[in-house]
Amino acid sequence: MTPVYFDGHATTPCDPRVVAAMLPYFTERFGNASSAQHPFGWAAREAVEHARGEVAALIGARPRDIVFTSGATESNNLAISGAARVLRERGRHVVTVATEHTAVLDVCAALEADGCEITRLGVDAGGLVDPGAVEAALRADTVLVSVMAANNEIGVLQPVAAIGALARARGIAFHCDAAQAAGKVPVDVEAIEADLLSLSAHKFYGPKGVGALYVRRRGPVADLPPLHHGGGHERGMRSGTLNVPGIVGCGAAAAIAYAEMAGDAATLGALRDRLCTGLQARIPGVHVNGAREPRLPHNLNVRIDGVDGRQLLMGLSDLSLSSGAACCTAAAEPSHVLRAIGLSDDAARASLRFGLIRATSADDVDRAVALVAGVVETIRR
Ligand SMILES: *Cc1c(COP(=O)(O)O)cnc(C)c1O
């Protein structure tokens, strides 16, 4: 059997239209976007600014508030550690959520080692944080709130508009990791009152190694101190020669995702529901992890009663999926997200995360259902 890809939350394939847009910027249009003296530089600069507009449009931002980075990990680091440093005089308390991506949680842990105080809020059984709990956690010395738009394991959409409003009313910076949401569901920096927002091209059919950070110029952190020093590119926040082909790809992928979002969501939502219904019809003891709504249309995360997680994944190697985030599976630790919604270690290990992609077909879904059903029967026997 040819392997079927169901790991769309780890990464997505680069759209051929995106690759086509990028190609000239490796060869004939290879200029350095900072070379202001000649046409090679101008062509590169023009392409970067065009891409900046495309990324801004995807999230309802102004182009000049977009900083290109190497991806959401870097964006999260720049945003959180930068905001903590800029606002240090005002306070050293940061509020986040236990189910955030490690690229948020680990930056917070580093800040904590450096003397910041971190509040990590829990979530309900559906994986959602209560805005009332966020409000109760805010203090006079709170300088930053960081809450993701969509979870990378269980796909649930956090109430970021309500949380952003709470922060904005108090002059507290609000950072949102939108790596899973951007390009999949509507994300609007004005609607959620974000000051900082991270995204990553390879999560929406763009190239790996490029992403962006939205930095609201009129916000409490209009200027972030850079993570590394150099030529002062990207408003001084991100020095280093711009990755022009990658940025062009990020912009092209953003434009396509924006134009095709509603159609993709409807198609993938129907396939995801077919997958869920199929698994539950064929296998007794299949439960959905996380609230069914609001959730990313292409996400399904299920746990299966009475099976050993390792045996399950071993039997399903043709399906290219995982029981948790790609970055955590190497550690073989049960998912911190699934534990936060109340699962035991065994139940977390006996969970499967499906991330559908544009290329997923009904046939792929039906094969997945048959394969999982077969493996579960074998294990249970
Ligand atoms: C993938 C992901 C990241 C990391 O993005 P990279 O561009 O791969 O560094 C951060 N946060 C979330 C929620 C993600 O899904």
The ligand as a Tripos MOL2 file, in Angstrom:
@<TRIPOS>MOLECULE
LIG
   15    15     1     0     0
SMALL
NO_CHARGES

@<TRIPOS>ATOM
      1 C1          4.2590   24.1780   13.6320 C.3       1 LIG1
      2 C2          3.9340   25.0830   14.7670 C.ar      1 LIG1
      3 C3          4.9090   25.9440   15.2980 C.ar      1 LIG1
      4 C4          6.3390   25.9550   14.7990 C.3       1 LIG1
      5 O1          6.4140   26.4540   13.4950 O.3       1 LIG1
      6 P1          7.7540   26.2690   12.6460 P.3       1 LIG1
      7 O2          7.5680   27.2170   11.5050 O.co2     1 LIG1
      8 O3          7.7700   24.8440   12.2090 O.co2     1 LIG1
      9 O4          8.8880   26.6400   13.5020 O.co2     1 LIG1
     10 C5          4.5380   26.7750   16.3320 C.ar      1 LIG1
     11 N1          3.3020   26.7560   16.8310 N.ar      1 LIG1
     12 C6          2.3360   25.9540   16.3560 C.ar      1 LIG1
     13 C7          0.9700   25.9910   16.9340 C.3       1 LIG1
     14 C8          2.6240   25.0790   15.3140 C.ar      1 LIG1
     15 O5          1.6830   24.2720   14.8510 O.3       1 LIG1
@<TRIPOS>BOND
     1     1     2 1
     2     2     3 ar
     3     2    14 ar
     4     3     4 1
     5     3    10 ar
     6     4     5 1
     7     5     6 1
     8     6     7 2
     9     6     8 1
    10     6     9 1
    11    10    11 ar
    12    11    12 ar
    13    12    13 1
    14    12    14 ar
    15    14    15 1
@<TRIPOS>SUBSTRUCTURE
     1 LIG1         1 GROUP 0 **** ****
